[in-house]
Every structure is written in structure tokens, then in C-alpha cells.
Amino acid sequence: METLFIDRKSIKLSVENSRLMVHYPSQGRNSLPLTNLKTIIASSGLELDTTVLRMLNKHHINLVVTNSKDSNAIA
């Protein structure tokens, strides 16, 4: 998987042992090796911290955050 699309609310991202942990509210979590990702696209509420941002940068993974209410806005 090169691109991860996140379109659900209240998703939390963290990093453990070079794996991206995707925490779903009331549904548990999944993990992906950071080496398999090139881009993360998020279009709804997403929680992450600077540790995740540093690891994304270290692995040259792009993070694109869009505003699902305004199709012309990209942050």
C-alpha cells in the first residue's frame, strides 16, 4: 500500500517500532509498516502528535490534509 486514505472521524495515529498505528474509536487498531507508505491523505478529523510527524518526515511520507466541507481547500 503506497497511499493511505483516512476518511473517518476520530482516527488517531501513532508510531510503534517503525509501524504506523491507526486507532479506530471502538474498533481497535491496525498497523502498517512505514516503509510501505508514500502518502497519507486525510479528509476528516485526525489526531496525531509530533512523534508521528517526525517519523513521516524520516521515511519521506507525504501528509495531505483536506477540508471535506470545502473541496477547493487543501491545508
HTML snippet that shows the backbone in 3Dmol.js (N, CA, C, O; Angstrom):
<script src="https://3Dmol.org/build/3Dmol-min.js"></script>
<div id="view" style="width:600px;height:400px;position:relative"></div>
<script>
const pdb = `
ATOM      1  N   MET A   1       0.862  -1.183   0.000  1.00  0.00           N
ATOM      2  CA  MET A   1       0.000   0.000   0.000  1.00  0.00           C
ATOM      3  C   MET A   1       0.897   1.230   0.000  1.00  0.00           C
ATOM      4  O   MET A   1       1.703   1.411   0.913  1.00  0.00           O
ATOM      5  N   GLU A   2       0.766   2.060  -0.997  1.00  0.00           N
ATOM      6  CA  GLU A   2       1.562   3.277  -1.039  1.00  0.00           C
ATOM      7  C   GLU A   2       0.814   4.483  -0.483  1.00  0.00           C
ATOM      8  O   GLU A   2       1.431   5.391   0.074  1.00  0.00           O
ATOM      9  N   THR A   3      -0.502   4.500  -0.629  1.00  0.00           N
ATOM     10  CA  THR A   3      -1.305   5.630  -0.169  1.00  0.00           C
ATOM     11  C   THR A   3      -2.337   5.150   0.827  1.00  0.00           C
ATOM     12  O   THR A   3      -3.046   4.173   0.584  1.00  0.00           O
ATOM     13  N   LEU A   4      -2.416   5.843   1.954  1.00  0.00           N
ATOM     14  CA  LEU A   4      -3.416   5.558   2.976  1.00  0.00           C
ATOM     15  C   LEU A   4      -4.422   6.701   2.958  1.00  0.00           C
ATOM     16  O   LEU A   4      -4.053   7.862   3.136  1.00  0.00           O
ATOM     17  N   PHE A   5      -5.696   6.373   2.744  1.00  0.00           N
ATOM     18  CA  PHE A   5      -6.774   7.357   2.778  1.00  0.00           C
ATOM     19  C   PHE A   5      -7.485   7.234   4.118  1.00  0.00           C
ATOM     20  O   PHE A   5      -7.869   6.138   4.527  1.00  0.00           O
ATOM     21  N   ILE A   6      -7.659   8.361   4.798  1.00  0.00           N
ATOM     22  CA  ILE A   6      -8.380   8.377   6.071  1.00  0.00           C
ATOM     23  C   ILE A   6      -9.575   9.289   5.895  1.00  0.00           C
ATOM     24  O   ILE A   6      -9.424  10.494   5.692  1.00  0.00           O
ATOM     25  N   ASP A   7     -10.777   8.705   5.973  1.00  0.00           N
ATOM     26  CA  ASP A   7     -11.990   9.496   5.778  1.00  0.00           C
ATOM     27  C   ASP A   7     -13.000   9.286   6.899  1.00  0.00           C
ATOM     28  O   ASP A   7     -14.184   9.578   6.727  1.00  0.00           O
ATOM     29  N   ARG A   8     -12.552   8.788   8.028  1.00  0.00           N
ATOM     30  CA  ARG A   8     -13.418   8.620   9.196  1.00  0.00           C
ATOM     31  C   ARG A   8     -13.015   9.602  10.274  1.00  0.00           C
ATOM     32  O   ARG A   8     -11.849   9.985  10.373  1.00  0.00           O
ATOM     33  N   LYS A   9     -13.974  10.007  11.078  1.00  0.00           N
ATOM     34  CA  LYS A   9     -13.696  10.930  12.178  1.00  0.00           C
ATOM     35  C   LYS A   9     -13.066  10.196  13.355  1.00  0.00           C
ATOM     36  O   LYS A   9     -13.234   8.988  13.522  1.00  0.00           O
ATOM     37  N   SER A  10     -12.350  10.945  14.149  1.00  0.00           N
ATOM     38  CA  SER A  10     -11.767  10.475  15.411  1.00  0.00           C
ATOM     39  C   SER A  10     -10.720   9.381  15.250  1.00  0.00           C
ATOM     40  O   SER A  10     -10.560   8.548  16.142  1.00  0.00           O
ATOM     41  N   ILE A  11     -10.020   9.367  14.149  1.00  0.00           N
ATOM     42  CA  ILE A  11      -8.919   8.429  13.953  1.00  0.00           C
ATOM     43  C   ILE A  11      -7.678   9.013  14.634  1.00  0.00           C
ATOM     44  O   ILE A  11      -7.408  10.209  14.530  1.00  0.00           O
ATOM     45  N   LYS A  12      -6.939   8.168  15.320  1.00  0.00           N
ATOM     46  CA  LYS A  12      -5.706   8.592  15.972  1.00  0.00           C
ATOM     47  C   LYS A  12      -4.545   7.806  15.366  1.00  0.00           C
ATOM     48  O   LYS A  12      -4.624   6.589  15.201  1.00  0.00           O
ATOM     49  N   LEU A  13      -3.469   8.520  15.038  1.00  0.00           N
ATOM     50  CA  LEU A  13      -2.264   7.890  14.514  1.00  0.00           C
ATOM     51  C   LEU A  13      -1.157   7.937  15.560  1.00  0.00           C
ATOM     52  O   LEU A  13      -0.984   8.935  16.259  1.00  0.00           O
ATOM     53  N   SER A  14      -0.416   6.842  15.651  1.00  0.00           N
ATOM     54  CA  SER A  14       0.774   6.803  16.486  1.00  0.00           C
ATOM     55  C   SER A  14       1.804   5.926  15.783  1.00  0.00           C
ATOM     56  O   SER A  14       1.510   5.307  14.761  1.00  0.00           O
ATOM     57  N   VAL A  15       3.000   5.879  16.334  1.00  0.00           N
ATOM     58  CA  VAL A  15       4.071   5.076  15.747  1.00  0.00           C
ATOM     59  C   VAL A  15       4.639   4.153  16.819  1.00  0.00           C
ATOM     60  O   VAL A  15       4.918   4.578  17.940  1.00  0.00           O
ATOM     61  N   GLU A  16       4.805   2.878  16.452  1.00  0.00           N
ATOM     62  CA  GLU A  16       5.447   1.897  17.322  1.00  0.00           C
ATOM     63  C   GLU A  16       6.359   1.029  16.465  1.00  0.00           C
ATOM     64  O   GLU A  16       5.906   0.398  15.510  1.00  0.00           O
ATOM     65  N   ASN A  17       7.638   0.998  16.806  1.00  0.00           N
ATOM     66  CA  ASN A  17       8.602   0.127  16.120  1.00  0.00           C
ATOM     67  C   ASN A  17       8.549   0.259  14.595  1.00  0.00           C
ATOM     68  O   ASN A  17       8.446  -0.742  13.885  1.00  0.00           O
ATOM     69  N   SER A  18       8.618   1.476  14.104  1.00  0.00           N
ATOM     70  CA  SER A  18       8.599   1.760  12.658  1.00  0.00           C
ATOM     71  C   SER A  18       7.323   1.292  11.964  1.00  0.00           C
ATOM     72  O   SER A  18       7.331   0.991  10.770  1.00  0.00           O
ATOM     73  N   ARG A  19       6.239   1.233  12.713  1.00  0.00           N
ATOM     74  CA  ARG A  19       4.926   0.906  12.149  1.00  0.00           C
ATOM     75  C   ARG A  19       3.964   2.035  12.493  1.00  0.00           C
ATOM     76  O   ARG A  19       3.975   2.554  13.609  1.00  0.00           O
ATOM     77  N   LEU A  20       3.144   2.404  11.538  1.00  0.00           N
ATOM     78  CA  LEU A  20       2.104   3.394  11.764  1.00  0.00           C
ATOM     79  C   LEU A  20       0.906   2.682  12.367  1.00  0.00           C
ATOM     80  O   LEU A  20       0.362   1.758  11.763  1.00  0.00           O
ATOM     81  N   MET A  21       0.497   3.099  13.537  1.00  0.00           N
ATOM     82  CA  MET A  21      -0.655   2.512  14.225  1.00  0.00           C
ATOM     83  C   MET A  21      -1.866   3.397  13.940  1.00  0.00           C
ATOM     84  O   MET A  21      -1.825   4.606  14.167  1.00  0.00           O
ATOM     85  N   VAL A  22      -2.927   2.797  13.449  1.00  0.00           N
ATOM     86  CA  VAL A  22      -4.170   3.512  13.138  1.00  0.00           C
ATOM     87  C   VAL A  22      -5.206   3.039  14.141  1.00  0.00           C
ATOM     88  O   VAL A  22      -5.653   1.893  14.097  1.00  0.00           O
ATOM     89  N   HIS A  23      -5.586   3.935  15.047  1.00  0.00           N
ATOM     90  CA  HIS A  23      -6.532   3.612  16.117  1.00  0.00           C
ATOM     91  C   HIS A  23      -7.935   4.079  15.716  1.00  0.00           C
ATOM     92  O   HIS A  23      -8.152   5.258  15.436  1.00  0.00           O
ATOM     93  N   TYR A  24      -8.865   3.153  15.695  1.00  0.00           N
ATOM     94  CA  TYR A  24     -10.263   3.450  15.367  1.00  0.00           C
ATOM     95  C   TYR A  24     -11.070   3.501  16.653  1.00  0.00           C
ATOM     96  O   TYR A  24     -10.901   2.635  17.511  1.00  0.00           O
ATOM     97  N   PRO A  25     -11.944   4.492  16.815  1.00  0.00           N
ATOM     98  CA  PRO A  25     -12.757   4.532  18.026  1.00  0.00           C
ATOM     99  C   PRO A  25     -13.657   3.299  18.098  1.00  0.00           C
ATOM    100  O   PRO A  25     -14.394   2.999  17.159  1.00  0.00           O
ATOM    101  N   SER A  26     -13.587   2.618  19.184  1.00  0.00           N
ATOM    102  CA  SER A  26     -14.401   1.431  19.500  1.00  0.00           C
ATOM    103  C   SER A  26     -14.232   0.276  18.517  1.00  0.00           C
ATOM    104  O   SER A  26     -15.048  -0.646  18.516  1.00  0.00           O
ATOM    105  N   GLN A  27     -13.192   0.302  17.679  1.00  0.00           N
ATOM    106  CA  GLN A  27     -12.977  -0.788  16.732  1.00  0.00           C
ATOM    107  C   GLN A  27     -11.569  -1.357  16.798  1.00  0.00           C
ATOM    108  O   GLN A  27     -11.211  -2.190  15.965  1.00  0.00           O
ATOM    109  N   GLY A  28     -10.772  -0.940  17.745  1.00  0.00           N
ATOM    110  CA  GLY A  28      -9.410  -1.450  17.826  1.00  0.00           C
ATOM    111  C   GLY A  28      -8.447  -0.667  16.974  1.00  0.00           C
ATOM    112  O   GLY A  28      -8.613   0.535  16.768  1.00  0.00           O
ATOM    113  N   ARG A  29      -7.420  -1.367  16.472  1.00  0.00           N
ATOM    114  CA  ARG A  29      -6.400  -0.678  15.683  1.00  0.00           C
ATOM    115  C   ARG A  29      -5.806  -1.610  14.639  1.00  0.00           C
ATOM    116  O   ARG A  29      -5.902  -2.834  14.735  1.00  0.00           O
ATOM    117  N   ASN A  30      -5.198  -0.998  13.649  1.00  0.00           N
ATOM    118  CA  ASN A  30      -4.447  -1.687  12.608  1.00  0.00           C
ATOM    119  C   ASN A  30      -3.060  -1.069  12.566  1.00  0.00           C
ATOM    120  O   ASN A  30      -2.840   0.020  13.096  1.00  0.00           O
ATOM    121  N   SER A  31      -2.138  -1.759  11.941  1.00  0.00           N
ATOM    122  CA  SER A  31      -0.807  -1.178  11.788  1.00  0.00           C
ATOM    123  C   SER A  31      -0.279  -1.436  10.388  1.00  0.00           C
ATOM    124  O   SER A  31      -0.628  -2.419   9.736  1.00  0.00           O
ATOM    125  N   LEU A  32       0.574  -0.520   9.949  1.00  0.00           N
ATOM    126  CA  LEU A  32       1.196  -0.598   8.623  1.00  0.00           C
ATOM    127  C   LEU A  32       2.675  -0.281   8.763  1.00  0.00           C
ATOM    128  O   LEU A  32       3.039   0.622   9.516  1.00  0.00           O
ATOM    129  N   PRO A  33       3.537  -1.004   8.053  1.00  0.00           N
ATOM    130  CA  PRO A  33       4.952  -0.625   8.081  1.00  0.00           C
ATOM    131  C   PRO A  33       5.151   0.721   7.396  1.00  0.00           C
ATOM    132  O   PRO A  33       4.628   0.949   6.304  1.00  0.00           O
ATOM    133  N   LEU A  34       5.897   1.603   8.027  1.00  0.00           N
ATOM    134  CA  LEU A  34       6.137   2.920   7.440  1.00  0.00           C
ATOM    135  C   LEU A  34       6.862   2.808   6.097  1.00  0.00           C
ATOM    136  O   LEU A  34       6.713   3.677   5.238  1.00  0.00           O
ATOM    137  N   THR A  35       7.630   1.762   5.918  1.00  0.00           N
ATOM    138  CA  THR A  35       8.378   1.598   4.666  1.00  0.00           C
ATOM    139  C   THR A  35       7.465   1.330   3.470  1.00  0.00           C
ATOM    140  O   THR A  35       7.899   1.463   2.326  1.00  0.00           O
ATOM    141  N   ASN A  36       6.207   0.954   3.718  1.00  0.00           N
ATOM    142  CA  ASN A  36       5.265   0.684   2.622  1.00  0.00           C
ATOM    143  C   ASN A  36       4.443   1.904   2.220  1.00  0.00           C
ATOM    144  O   ASN A  36       3.682   1.839   1.254  1.00  0.00           O
ATOM    145  N   LEU A  37       4.584   3.012   2.940  1.00  0.00           N
ATOM    146  CA  LEU A  37       3.766   4.195   2.683  1.00  0.00           C
ATOM    147  C   LEU A  37       4.551   5.285   1.959  1.00  0.00           C
ATOM    148  O   LEU A  37       5.740   5.488   2.200  1.00  0.00           O
ATOM    149  N   LYS A  38       3.848   5.977   1.064  1.00  0.00           N
ATOM    150  CA  LYS A  38       4.413   7.169   0.423  1.00  0.00           C
ATOM    151  C   LYS A  38       3.588   8.399   0.744  1.00  0.00           C
ATOM    152  O   LYS A  38       4.126   9.502   0.847  1.00  0.00           O
ATOM    153  N   THR A  39       2.259   8.215   0.908  1.00  0.00           N
ATOM    154  CA  THR A  39       1.364   9.345   1.129  1.00  0.00           C
ATOM    155  C   THR A  39       0.230   8.941   2.062  1.00  0.00           C
ATOM    156  O   THR A  39      -0.294   7.829   1.987  1.00  0.00           O
ATOM    157  N   ILE A  40      -0.136   9.872   2.943  1.00  0.00           N
ATOM    158  CA  ILE A  40      -1.336   9.727   3.759  1.00  0.00           C
ATOM    159  C   ILE A  40      -2.233  10.899   3.399  1.00  0.00           C
ATOM    160  O   ILE A  40      -1.807  12.053   3.450  1.00  0.00           O
ATOM    161  N   ILE A  41      -3.480  10.602   3.034  1.00  0.00           N
ATOM    162  CA  ILE A  41      -4.457  11.640   2.717  1.00  0.00           C
ATOM    163  C   ILE A  41      -5.578  11.547   3.742  1.00  0.00           C
ATOM    164  O   ILE A  41      -6.225  10.508   3.874  1.00  0.00           O
ATOM    165  N   ALA A  42      -5.804  12.637   4.463  1.00  0.00           N
ATOM    166  CA  ALA A  42      -6.833  12.670   5.499  1.00  0.00           C
ATOM    167  C   ALA A  42      -7.864  13.729   5.159  1.00  0.00           C
ATOM    168  O   ALA A  42      -7.521  14.876   4.871  1.00  0.00           O
ATOM    169  N   SER A  43      -9.152  13.331   5.196  1.00  0.00           N
ATOM    170  CA  SER A  43     -10.213  14.280   4.847  1.00  0.00           C
ATOM    171  C   SER A  43     -11.198  14.503   5.993  1.00  0.00           C
ATOM    172  O   SER A  43     -12.259  15.093   5.790  1.00  0.00           O
ATOM    173  N   SER A  44     -10.860  14.042   7.176  1.00  0.00           N
ATOM    174  CA  SER A  44     -11.725  14.289   8.335  1.00  0.00           C
ATOM    175  C   SER A  44     -10.856  14.375   9.576  1.00  0.00           C
ATOM    176  O   SER A  44      -9.630  14.320   9.488  1.00  0.00           O
ATOM    177  N   GLY A  45     -11.499  14.513  10.743  1.00  0.00           N
ATOM    178  CA  GLY A  45     -10.779  14.690  11.993  1.00  0.00           C
ATOM    179  C   GLY A  45      -9.718  13.631  12.213  1.00  0.00           C
ATOM    180  O   GLY A  45      -9.996  12.436  12.120  1.00  0.00           O
ATOM    181  N   LEU A  46      -8.503  14.068  12.504  1.00  0.00           N
ATOM    182  CA  LEU A  46      -7.371  13.172  12.667  1.00  0.00           C
ATOM    183  C   LEU A  46      -6.553  13.660  13.848  1.00  0.00           C
ATOM    184  O   LEU A  46      -6.306  14.859  13.978  1.00  0.00           O
ATOM    185  N   GLU A  47      -6.133  12.753  14.703  1.00  0.00           N
ATOM    186  CA  GLU A  47      -5.311  13.113  15.849  1.00  0.00           C
ATOM    187  C   GLU A  47      -3.937  12.471  15.685  1.00  0.00           C
ATOM    188  O   GLU A  47      -3.831  11.269  15.442  1.00  0.00           O
ATOM    189  N   LEU A  48      -2.885  13.281  15.818  1.00  0.00           N
ATOM    190  CA  LEU A  48      -1.514  12.781  15.781  1.00  0.00           C
ATOM    191  C   LEU A  48      -0.636  13.745  16.547  1.00  0.00           C
ATOM    192  O   LEU A  48      -1.049  14.863  16.855  1.00  0.00           O
ATOM    193  N   ASP A  49       0.572  13.316  16.855  1.00  0.00           N
ATOM    194  CA  ASP A  49       1.479  14.205  17.575  1.00  0.00           C
ATOM    195  C   ASP A  49       2.774  14.390  16.786  1.00  0.00           C
ATOM    196  O   ASP A  49       2.923  13.852  15.689  1.00  0.00           O
ATOM    197  N   THR A  50       3.696  15.147  17.345  1.00  0.00           N
ATOM    198  CA  THR A  50       4.926  15.455  16.620  1.00  0.00           C
ATOM    199  C   THR A  50       5.797  14.225  16.395  1.00  0.00           C
ATOM    200  O   THR A  50       6.587  14.204  15.451  1.00  0.00           O
ATOM    201  N   THR A  51       5.676  13.210  17.227  1.00  0.00           N
ATOM    202  CA  THR A  51       6.417  11.973  17.006  1.00  0.00           C
ATOM    203  C   THR A  51       6.031  11.357  15.665  1.00  0.00           C
ATOM    204  O   THR A  51       6.890  10.900  14.910  1.00  0.00           O
ATOM    205  N   VAL A  52       4.741  11.349  15.380  1.00  0.00           N
ATOM    206  CA  VAL A  52       4.262  10.823  14.102  1.00  0.00           C
ATOM    207  C   VAL A  52       4.785  11.687  12.964  1.00  0.00           C
ATOM    208  O   VAL A  52       5.254  11.161  11.955  1.00  0.00           O
ATOM    209  N   LEU A  53       4.712  12.992  13.111  1.00  0.00           N
ATOM    210  CA  LEU A  53       5.197  13.887  12.060  1.00  0.00           C
ATOM    211  C   LEU A  53       6.687  13.680  11.799  1.00  0.00           C
ATOM    212  O   LEU A  53       7.112  13.670  10.644  1.00  0.00           O
ATOM    213  N   ARG A  54       7.482  13.516  12.852  1.00  0.00           N
ATOM    214  CA  ARG A  54       8.914  13.275  12.677  1.00  0.00           C
ATOM    215  C   ARG A  54       9.173  11.967  11.933  1.00  0.00           C
ATOM    216  O   ARG A  54      10.041  11.912  11.063  1.00  0.00           O
ATOM    217  N   MET A  55       8.425  10.914  12.270  1.00  0.00           N
ATOM    218  CA  MET A  55       8.614   9.625  11.606  1.00  0.00           C
ATOM    219  C   MET A  55       8.164   9.678  10.145  1.00  0.00           C
ATOM    220  O   MET A  55       8.792   9.069   9.279  1.00  0.00           O
ATOM    221  N   LEU A  56       7.086  10.402   9.874  1.00  0.00           N
ATOM    222  CA  LEU A  56       6.661  10.571   8.483  1.00  0.00           C
ATOM    223  C   LEU A  56       7.756  11.278   7.694  1.00  0.00           C
ATOM    224  O   LEU A  56       8.071  10.887   6.570  1.00  0.00           O
ATOM    225  N   ASN A  57       8.324  12.301   8.278  1.00  0.00           N
ATOM    226  CA  ASN A  57       9.410  13.029   7.617  1.00  0.00           C
ATOM    227  C   ASN A  57      10.625  12.127   7.417  1.00  0.00           C
ATOM    228  O   ASN A  57      11.217  12.130   6.338  1.00  0.00           O
ATOM    229  N   LYS A  58      11.000  11.371   8.414  1.00  0.00           N
ATOM    230  CA  LYS A  58      12.156  10.481   8.335  1.00  0.00           C
ATOM    231  C   LYS A  58      12.009   9.453   7.209  1.00  0.00           C
ATOM    232  O   LYS A  58      12.985   9.098   6.549  1.00  0.00           O
ATOM    233  N   HIS A  59      10.779   8.982   7.000  1.00  0.00           N
ATOM    234  CA  HIS A  59      10.521   7.974   5.970  1.00  0.00           C
ATOM    235  C   HIS A  59      10.046   8.589   4.653  1.00  0.00           C
ATOM    236  O   HIS A  59       9.640   7.869   3.740  1.00  0.00           O
ATOM    237  N   HIS A  60      10.096   9.919   4.557  1.00  0.00           N
ATOM    238  CA  HIS A  60       9.715  10.652   3.336  1.00  0.00           C
ATOM    239  C   HIS A  60       8.268  10.344   2.924  1.00  0.00           C
ATOM    240  O   HIS A  60       7.974  10.094   1.755  1.00  0.00           O
ATOM    241  N   ILE A  61       7.384  10.372   3.917  1.00  0.00           N
ATOM    242  CA  ILE A  61       5.961  10.123   3.671  1.00  0.00           C
ATOM    243  C   ILE A  61       5.237  11.467   3.669  1.00  0.00           C
ATOM    244  O   ILE A  61       5.353  12.246   4.616  1.00  0.00           O
ATOM    245  N   ASN A  62       4.491  11.730   2.601  1.00  0.00           N
ATOM    246  CA  ASN A  62       3.720  12.972   2.497  1.00  0.00           C
ATOM    247  C   ASN A  62       2.431  12.851   3.280  1.00  0.00           C
ATOM    248  O   ASN A  62       1.792  11.799   3.290  1.00  0.00           O
ATOM    249  N   LEU A  63       2.051  13.943   3.941  1.00  0.00           N
ATOM    250  CA  LEU A  63       0.766  14.018   4.639  1.00  0.00           C
ATOM    251  C   LEU A  63      -0.041  15.131   3.991  1.00  0.00           C
ATOM    252  O   LEU A  63       0.377  16.289   3.983  1.00  0.00           O
ATOM    253  N   VAL A  64      -1.206  14.773   3.443  1.00  0.00           N
ATOM    254  CA  VAL A  64      -2.100  15.739   2.809  1.00  0.00           C
ATOM    255  C   VAL A  64      -3.375  15.783   3.634  1.00  0.00           C
ATOM    256  O   VAL A  64      -4.018  14.756   3.852  1.00  0.00           O
ATOM    257  N   VAL A  65      -3.737  16.975   4.090  1.00  0.00           N
ATOM    258  CA  VAL A  65      -4.951  17.152   4.876  1.00  0.00           C
ATOM    259  C   VAL A  65      -5.903  18.023   4.076  1.00  0.00           C
ATOM    260  O   VAL A  65      -5.572  19.150   3.710  1.00  0.00           O
ATOM    261  N   THR A  66      -7.082  17.494   3.809  1.00  0.00           N
ATOM    262  CA  THR A  66      -8.073  18.228   3.038  1.00  0.00           C
ATOM    263  C   THR A  66      -9.261  18.593   3.911  1.00  0.00           C
ATOM    264  O   THR A  66      -9.504  17.965   4.942  1.00  0.00           O
ATOM    265  N   ASN A  67      -9.976  19.583   3.502  1.00  0.00           N
ATOM    266  CA  ASN A  67     -11.186  20.008   4.192  1.00  0.00           C
ATOM    267  C   ASN A  67     -12.357  19.417   3.428  1.00  0.00           C
ATOM    268  O   ASN A  67     -12.673  19.877   2.330  1.00  0.00           O
ATOM    269  N   SER A  68     -13.002  18.412   3.985  1.00  0.00           N
ATOM    270  CA  SER A  68     -14.081  17.722   3.265  1.00  0.00           C
ATOM    271  C   SER A  68     -15.296  18.616   3.016  1.00  0.00           C
ATOM    272  O   SER A  68     -16.142  18.288   2.184  1.00  0.00           O
ATOM    273  N   LYS A  69     -15.392  19.737   3.725  1.00  0.00           N
ATOM    274  CA  LYS A  69     -16.527  20.645   3.527  1.00  0.00           C
ATOM    275  C   LYS A  69     -16.260  21.673   2.448  1.00  0.00           C
ATOM    276  O   LYS A  69     -17.189  22.314   1.957  1.00  0.00           O
ATOM    277  N   ASP A  70     -14.996  21.837   2.073  1.00  0.00           N
ATOM    278  CA  ASP A  70     -14.624  22.794   1.035  1.00  0.00           C
ATOM    279  C   ASP A  70     -13.693  22.099   0.069  1.00  0.00           C
ATOM    280  O   ASP A  70     -12.500  21.968   0.342  1.00  0.00           O
ATOM    281  N   SER A  71     -14.213  21.656  -1.044  1.00  0.00           N
ATOM    282  CA  SER A  71     -13.425  20.869  -1.989  1.00  0.00           C
ATOM    283  C   SER A  71     -12.298  21.652  -2.626  1.00  0.00           C
ATOM    284  O   SER A  71     -11.422  21.059  -3.255  1.00  0.00           O
ATOM    285  N   ASN A  72     -12.294  22.991  -2.480  1.00  0.00           N
ATOM    286  CA  ASN A  72     -11.223  23.806  -3.049  1.00  0.00           C
ATOM    287  C   ASN A  72     -10.089  24.059  -2.078  1.00  0.00           C
ATOM    288  O   ASN A  72      -9.061  24.608  -2.475  1.00  0.00           O
ATOM    289  N   ALA A  73     -10.239  23.676  -0.813  1.00  0.00           N
ATOM    290  CA  ALA A  73      -9.243  23.975   0.202  1.00  0.00           C
ATOM    291  C   ALA A  73      -8.365  22.764   0.491  1.00  0.00           C
ATOM    292  O   ALA A  73      -8.860  21.662   0.726  1.00  0.00           O
ATOM    293  N   ILE A  74      -7.074  22.986   0.470  1.00  0.00           N
ATOM    294  CA  ILE A  74      -6.112  21.969   0.889  1.00  0.00           C
ATOM    295  C   ILE A  74      -5.135  22.644   1.839  1.00  0.00           C
ATOM    296  O   ILE A  74      -4.563  23.690   1.530  1.00  0.00           O
ATOM    297  N   ALA A  75      -4.955  22.027   3.000  1.00  0.00           N
ATOM    298  CA  ALA A  75      -4.049  22.622   4.002  1.00  0.00           C
ATOM    299  C   ALA A  75      -2.762  21.847   4.041  1.00  0.00           C
ATOM    300  O   ALA A  75      -1.864  22.181   4.815  1.00  0.00           O
TER     301      ALA A  75
END
`;
const viewer = $3Dmol.createViewer("view");
viewer.addModel(pdb, "pdb");
viewer.setStyle({}, {cartoon: {color: "spectrum"}});
viewer.zoomTo();
viewer.render();
</script>
